[in-house]
Amino acid sequence: MSFHLKFHIRGSHLTVDAALRVRTQRPDRGLITDETNFAKEKKTRTRFSAACIVSETKEASPAGAVDDTTFKSLVLESEIPVLVDFWAPWCGPCRMLDPVIDSIAEKYKGRIKCYKVNTDDSSKTATELGIRSIPTCMIFKQGERLDTVIGCVPETTLITTIEKYI
């Protein structure tokens, strides 16, 4: 993960020479903010108020995103088996499972497709498939739902389930 920093500083001729302290509050929103006081102006030390906005820029996930409009074409009409992770950004266990799904997508590239469905954005698909708890992972093959794993499970559990259908 990389971070992009933006500074909004009141005052002129400001040279920053202090470490930045960032409080991670609500990182699930992708926006972390904190205010800290620091500054050095040419020869004289002066205190300025600086607001720092740190926005997280996440690298592209090996597992693609699917929504209500693309679910049929990408999942149900796929030639190879598909693992679908139903998740939501506010769900802690879903965020813990995220790297596991990405790891499986990389390990099984070409043998299985991995997709993620945000249930907040794609409630129609989640409702049609009877998703009542997240995270939920489903395996589809030739348009048919073969298996379901509910909860934040270890990678080995998902791999054991996937291996049955490859």
matplotlib code that plots the C-alpha trace (Angstrom):
import matplotlib.pyplot as plt

x = [0.0, 1.1, 0.0, -0.5, 0.1, -1.5, -0.6, -2.7, -0.6, -1.4, 1.7, 4.5, 8.0, 7.4, 9.9, 8.8, 11.5, 9.5, 8.1, 4.5, 2.2, -0.9, -3.7, -5.4, -9.0, -11.6, -9.1, -12.0, -13.1, -9.8, -9.3, -7.1, -6.9, -5.0, -4.0, -0.5, 1.6, 5.0, 7.1, 10.4, 10.4, 13.9, 15.8, 13.1, 11.0, 7.3, 4.3, 1.8, -1.4, -1.2, -3.9, -2.6, -4.9, -3.6, -5.6, -4.8, -4.2, -4.5, -2.8, -5.2, -6.5, -5.9, -9.6, -11.8, -14.9, -18.4, -21.7, -25.3, -24.8, -21.7, -22.5, -24.2, -21.5, -18.4, -19.6, -22.5, -21.2, -17.6, -15.9, -13.8, -14.9, -15.4, -14.9, -17.1, -16.5, -19.5, -18.3, -18.9, -16.4, -17.6, -17.2, -14.0, -14.0, -14.5, -11.4, -9.4, -10.4, -9.5, -5.8, -6.7, -9.0, -6.2, -3.7, -6.0, -6.6, -2.8, -2.2, -5.0, -4.7, -5.9, -7.6, -10.2, -11.5, -11.9, -14.3, -15.6, -19.1, -19.7, -23.1, -23.8, -23.5, -24.9, -27.8, -29.9, -27.3, -26.8, -30.5, -31.1, -28.4, -29.7, -26.6, -27.6, -24.1, -20.8, -18.2, -19.7, -17.7, -19.5, -18.1, -19.8, -19.1, -20.9, -23.6, -24.3, -23.6, -21.6, -20.6, -20.8, -18.4, -19.6, -17.4, -13.8, -12.1, -8.4, -7.0, -6.6, -10.4, -11.1, -8.4, -9.8, -13.3, -11.9, -9.8, -13.0, -14.2, -11.1]
y = [0.0, 3.5, 6.8, 10.1, 13.1, 16.6, 19.5, 22.6, 25.1, 28.6, 30.9, 31.6, 30.4, 27.1, 24.3, 21.2, 19.6, 17.4, 13.9, 13.6, 11.9, 10.3, 8.9, 6.0, 6.5, 4.7, 3.3, 1.3, 4.6, 4.9, 8.4, 9.0, 12.5, 14.2, 17.6, 18.3, 21.4, 21.6, 24.0, 25.8, 29.1, 30.0, 31.0, 31.4, 28.5, 29.3, 27.1, 26.7, 24.6, 22.1, 19.7, 16.5, 14.3, 10.8, 8.9, 5.3, 4.2, 0.4, -1.5, -3.4, -6.6, -9.8, -10.6, -8.5, -6.6, -7.7, -5.9, -6.5, -5.7, -7.9, -10.8, -12.9, -12.4, -12.7, -15.4, -17.4, -17.6, -18.3, -21.3, -22.1, -22.3, -19.0, -18.1, -15.1, -13.3, -11.3, -8.5, -5.0, -2.2, -1.8, -5.5, -6.3, -10.0, -9.2, -7.0, -9.8, -12.2, -9.8, -10.8, -14.5, -14.1, -12.1, -14.9, -17.6, -15.5, -15.4, -19.1, -20.4, -17.9, -19.6, -22.4, -20.4, -16.9, -14.9, -12.0, -9.8, -8.5, -5.5, -6.3, -2.6, -1.7, -5.0, -5.8, -7.3, -10.1, -10.7, -11.0, -13.3, -15.6, -15.5, -13.9, -13.4, -13.1, -11.7, -12.6, -15.4, -17.2, -19.1, -21.3, -21.4, -23.7, -23.4, -21.1, -23.5, -22.7, -25.7, -24.7, -21.9, -21.0, -18.6, -16.5, -15.5, -18.8, -19.8, -20.0, -23.8, -24.1, -22.2, -24.1, -27.5, -26.4, -25.1, -28.2, -30.3, -28.4, -27.9]
z = [0.0, -0.7, 0.8, -0.8, 1.5, 1.0, 3.2, 3.7, 5.6, 6.7, 6.6, 4.2, 3.7, 5.5, 5.6, 7.3, 9.5, 11.9, 11.7, 11.0, 13.6, 12.0, 14.0, 12.2, 12.9, 10.7, 8.2, 6.6, 5.1, 3.2, 4.6, 7.7, 9.1, 11.9, 12.8, 14.1, 14.8, 13.3, 11.2, 10.7, 8.9, 7.5, 10.6, 13.2, 14.6, 14.4, 15.1, 12.3, 12.2, 9.4, 8.4, 6.8, 4.7, 4.0, 1.5, 0.9, -2.6, -2.8, -5.6, -8.0, -6.5, -8.3, -7.6, -9.8, -8.7, -9.9, -9.5, -10.3, -14.0, -14.6, -12.3, -15.0, -17.7, -15.5, -13.0, -14.4, -18.0, -17.1, -18.7, -15.6, -11.9, -10.1, -6.4, -5.4, -2.2, -0.9, 1.4, 2.6, 3.4, 7.0, 7.8, 9.8, 9.0, 5.3, 5.4, 7.1, 4.4, 1.6, 1.4, 1.5, -1.6, -3.4, -2.5, -3.9, -7.1, -7.6, -6.8, -9.0, -11.9, -15.0, -13.2, -11.3, -11.4, -8.2, -7.9, -5.1, -4.7, -2.5, -1.0, -0.2, -3.9, -5.3, -3.0, -5.8, -6.5, -2.8, -2.1, -5.1, -3.8, -0.3, 1.3, 5.0, 6.5, 5.3, 4.4, 2.3, -0.4, -3.2, -5.9, -9.3, -12.2, -15.5, -14.0, -11.1, -7.4, -6.1, -2.6, 0.0, 2.8, 5.4, 7.7, 7.9, 7.4, 6.9, 3.4, 3.8, 4.3, 1.0, -0.9, 0.3, -1.0, -4.3, -4.9, -5.0, -8.1, -10.2]

ax = plt.figure().add_subplot(projection="3d")
ax.plot(x, y, z, "-o")
ax.set_aspect("equal")
plt.show()
